[in-house]
Amino acid sequence: MAPVTEIGEEMYALVERLYPLCRSITGDGVRATLDIVGEYIPLQVHEVPTGTQVLDWTVPQEWNIRDAYIADTTGHRIVDFAESSLHVLGYSVPVSATMPLAELREHLHTLPDHPSWVPYRTSYYKPEWGFCLAQDTLDAMPDGEYEVRIDSTLADGHLTYAEHVVPGQVPDEVIVSCHVCHPSLANDNLAGIAVATFLARALARQTPYYTYRFIFAPGTIGAITWLARNAERVERVKHGLVLACAGDPGHLTYKRSRRGDAEIDRVLRHVLAASERPHHVTEFTPYGYDERQFCSPGFDLGVGSLTRTPYAGYPEYHTSADDLDFVSPEAMTDTLAVCREAFAVLDRNRRYVNLSPYGEPQLGRRGLYDALGGRSDTKQAQMAMLWVLNLSDGEHSLLDVAERSGLPFGTVAAAADALHGAGLIKE
């Protein structure tokens, strides 16, 4: 895993700032999250009204919460939303009542297999109320009357999402998406937000070939809303990556797009293999994060998903154990590095045509061999030139050359630059 860097520490500090906020698929918690991200990169924030039809869905009412608790007869708060936003069932309708424990139990969610952890549960599209608490806490509650209060509102409002665009040399786009709807869960998905934010900052310091569009949106309904509102833009999306679970100690996992052989799939497979990092490449399934929206059959975009430990693949997933101790600057630095390496390949991958295709052109008289004289990888660089010349038929890309030759992509790209400069190949 990558060593701690200053950027790694900055990403972790961003996760720390975002961690206490109560986020959901709508509401002020999402806006507060985007306000903080907006201190790092400029954001265009979009507000979509309740009731708006978005593909087969409808933007729901906006949910906000101010306070919630379960108190005993002395007024002591046994479960307190102020201590953790996970304590309330997401999208709970308001309630103010006194009831016996036997009745209250029907609205309580615990994890008996992990009795000290608090689960994360939601009820977005079915009016319910409830609390999430540790099984240990529930076991210690005696029979009796309890005061129950959830000070929340469900009212017409908006769904909020944001975009950040890094202009490229061409209007063709790469989208990078992460969800901003989960409350105090550090890996899922605050680490993804942090990596996306600092990836955007890194790309902005360059002049990338593609235009990069970063989407910070609530899971599922947010991606669906973006797709519904950007139908005319979708044809520009040539590649994409969904970022999630970017900060845990597990190995990197890349999930292919629905196509399975999209360019982003090949790039991530190549970069992960060439880096010799322990990693996994998995096939597409229509379950997980928002890659399933971008890869739905009507759109079928070349969008994969990059995580460390994947969706639901670790015991801490969707529990209070997904906390600030579960993520690290080192893991986020490593995830960021792979994203940067992959987009460097994606940006540089081109197809060329050999302008001297009959026999091998004489490289020496063009000074190409002499230019390699001082390099430590002279033999490798020479082979890269020969491979590029041989496969520059307008059909093979530089990534094809790297994969077929077994040479590093950077060496192949450098050879292409030299041959292009000598007038031997053209795009």
Secondary structure, DSSP 8 states (H G I E B T S, - for coil): -----HHHHHHHHHHHHHTTS---SSSHHHHHHHHHHTTTS--EEEEEETT-EETTEE---EEEEEEEEEE-TT--EEEETTT-GGGB-BT---EEEEEEHHHHGGGEE--TTSTT--B--B-SSS----EE--HHHHHT--SSEEEEEEEEEEES-EEEEEEEEE--SSS-EEEEEEE---SS-IIIIIIHHHHHHHHHHHHHTS--SSEEEEEEE-TTHHHHHHHHHTTTTGGGEEEEEEE-S-SSSS-EEEE--SSSS-HHHHHHHHHHHHHT--EEEE---S-SSTHHHHTSTTT---EEEEESS-TT-STTTTBTTSSTTT--HHHHHHHHHHHHHHHHHHHH--EEEESS-SS---SGGGTHHHHTTT-TTHHHHHHHHHHHHHHTEEEEEHHHHHHHHT--HHHHHHHHHHHHHTTSEE-
